[in-house]
Amino acid sequence: MSKMHRRPDSLTIPADPISPIPPSPDTHPQTGSLRPESLLHNQDKKPPLPEIVQVGYPVLHEPAQEVEPGEIRSDRIQKIIDDMIKVMREAPGVGLAAPQIGIPLQIIVLEDTKDYISYHQEDVTKAQDRCPFDLLVILNPKLEKKGNRTALFFEGCLSVDGFGAVVERHLQVEVTGLDRDGKPVKVDASGWQARILQHECDHLDGTIYVDKMVPRTFRTAQNSNQPLAFACPKLGVR
């Protein structure tokens, strides 16, 4: 989910990762290999973070695989988790699923902070029941919707760059799974946190928010303040 900080939004998005990247000054203009004089300089460079893949990549439209419990504490899985947290915060966003960085595994990370929330009008965040919460890392999450009450609000997505739409979500959910140490975790969430969890768990099923959006509410970020079209449902709790 993007947050827009650009303004921390509900769920924002980096440049298109499909765009070709020109060679850097440290690479040979024809072969693309590192110039010898740049090798020492590049030893101090941190490896680049994974790109956020955009809608259309098959990994976003296919179910993700469970992480084997015995593999959770491996260097590979721990690095994936660390990268996801860094990518989410750099984007910036309030949630990220592993398929969004091209990895078809059932891992989600999410957090919402007072700083992110402060970018929005107080009456809006109050209507959304949006409150800050600490970083959550959940592997192999199982989501259960609680009750019948739902709410309609706009969502965005880091993998659908620059757009948003109204999505109906349940107000309360329970999510169980494993934390990054392989220990059982359970989250009882309501309001905006429940929405983020539903959004991210959808990614693990190969579903993105546009698959569930209310027709005729899809719009660009620049048009986010435009009124809804006639006959569209009102925003808020149902």
N, C-alpha and C positions, 0 to 999 in steps of 0.2 A: 504494500500500500504506500502511496506517495504522501508526502506531507506538505510540500510546497513552501519554500523559504525565500528566495524563491518562495516560500512561506510553508511551514510544515503543515501539510494538508491531511486530509483524511487518508490519503493513502499515497514526488514529482520526478522528473525523469531526465536522465542524462541524454547526451547526443546519441544519434542512431549508431549502434555498434557495427552496423553493416557497412558504413562508409569506409572507403579505403583510407589507410593512414600512410602518409608519405614517409619515406625514409628519414631518419633523424640525421643530424650532422655527424654522428658517430658511426654511421654505417657507410659501407662502400656503395656508391651511387648505382652500380650495376648489379653486384651480387647480393647486396643487402647484408653482407657479413660485417662484423665489427672491425673497424680499423685497428691495427695493432696499438697505436698510440692511445686509444680510448679504453683499452682493456683494464688498466689500473683504475682509471676514473670510474668505470662501471662496476667495479667490485664493491663499491660503497652504495650503490643504488639498490633500493628495495624492489623486490619483484612486483610487477604491476598487479592491481586487483582485478578480479574477473569482471568482464563487462556484464551489464544487465541485458539479457536478450529481449527482443521485442516481439510483439504478437506476430504470429506466422511461423515461428520456429516450432517444429514438431514437439519439442520437449515441453512446451507450454500447453499442449493439447492432448497429452497422453498421461495416463496414471503413473505416478512415481512409485518406486520400489521401497519396501521397508528396509531399514538399516538393521543388519544383524546385531543383536545385543552385544555379542562378543567383540564386535568391531567398533563399538561406540567410542572407546577410549584410545583407539589407534591414532597414530599421528595423522593419518589421512583424513579421518572424520573430524578430528579436532581442528585441523587446518581449514577444512570446509566451513566449519562453524565460525571460526575466527574471521575468515574472509567474508562470510555472510553478514556478520555484525558490522564490519568495517564498511562494506558496500552499502548497507542500509543507512548507516549514519552519514556517509559521505554523499548519498544521493540528493537530498536527505529523504528518508521515509520512516514510517512507523511500523513497518513489517516487511518481511521478505521470506520467500520460500526458495528452497534449493533449486527447483527447476528454473527460477528466474535468473540464475547464473549458469544455466545449462547443465545442471546436475540432477538427474532423475531420481533423487532420494527424498524420503519423507522427513524433511527437516524444516522447521520454521523458526524464525527469530522475530521478536517484536518488542517495542517499548514506546511509551509516549511520555513526554516530559512537560514540565510547566513552561519551558521555553517554547516548545513547539506549539502548545495550546495558546500561548499569548499572542500568536500571530493572527488569531481569529477573534471576532467580536464575541464578547462575553455571552450575549443572548443566544448566539448560535451554538457555542459549546455547551451552554446549559441545556438547550433543547436536545442536543445530541447525547447528553449525559456523558460528557467526555471528561475524564479525570486522568491525571498522570499515573503511570505504573512503571515499576522497574523492569529491566531487561528480562525477557523470558526466552529460553531456548527449549524447544520441545521436539523430540524425535518420535516418529511413528505415532502422531497424535490421532486420537479418536474423539470426534466431536458429537455431542448429543445436545439437541435443541430442547430447551425447557419452556413449558407453557405455550400459549397460543399468541401472545402479544408480539407484534412486529412493528417496525418503523421504516419509513421511507426517507432516505437521505442520499445526497450525491456522494459518489466514490470516484477515486482516481486509482491509477495503478502504475507502478514503475515500469511495467512491461507494455503499457499502452500509452506511449509518451504524448503528453499534452492534451489529453482528453478526459472527460468525466461523464457520468450518467447516474441517474437515480436507480438505486437497488433496494429492494425490500429485504430486510434481515430480521431475524428473531432478536428479541431484546435480551434474552438470557440463554447462556449455553454452559455446558460443562465439557471440559477437554481433559482427557487423560493421556498419558504417554510416558516418555522417559526423558530425564534431563541429560546434560552433556556428560555426566558421570555414570549414566546408565541406571540411575535410581528412579523409581516411580514418581510421577508428578501429577497433580490434579489441580486444575484451575477452574474456579467458578466465576464466570464473568458476566457482566451486564453492560448495557449501554454501548459506548463506542469501543470499548475493549472487546466486547462480544462480537461486534461487527468486524474488527480487525482479525480476530481468530477465525471467523467464518470465511473471510476473504482469503486468508492465507491457507487454510485447510482446503478450500476450493482448488487452489493451485495444485495441490497434491493429487487431486482427482482429475487433473487436466482441464479444469474449468476456470475461465477468467470472468471478471465481472460483466463484460459485455454479453456473455451467454445468458445472464440473468437480469439484465437491465430492463427498466420500464421503457417500452417503445416510445420514441419521439422525445426522449430526454437526453440523448447522446449529444455532446457539444464539445467545442474546443475550450481550453482553459481561458482563453481571452473572452469567451462568451459566458463565463460561469455566472455572471450577475444578471444575465438576461432572464426575464420571466419565463415560466414554463408555458408551453403551448396549451391552447384551449383543450379541455377534456383530459389533461394529464392529472394524475392524483396529486393532492396536496402533500407537501413534505411534513414529516412528523410522525408521532406515534399513532398507530391505528387501534 
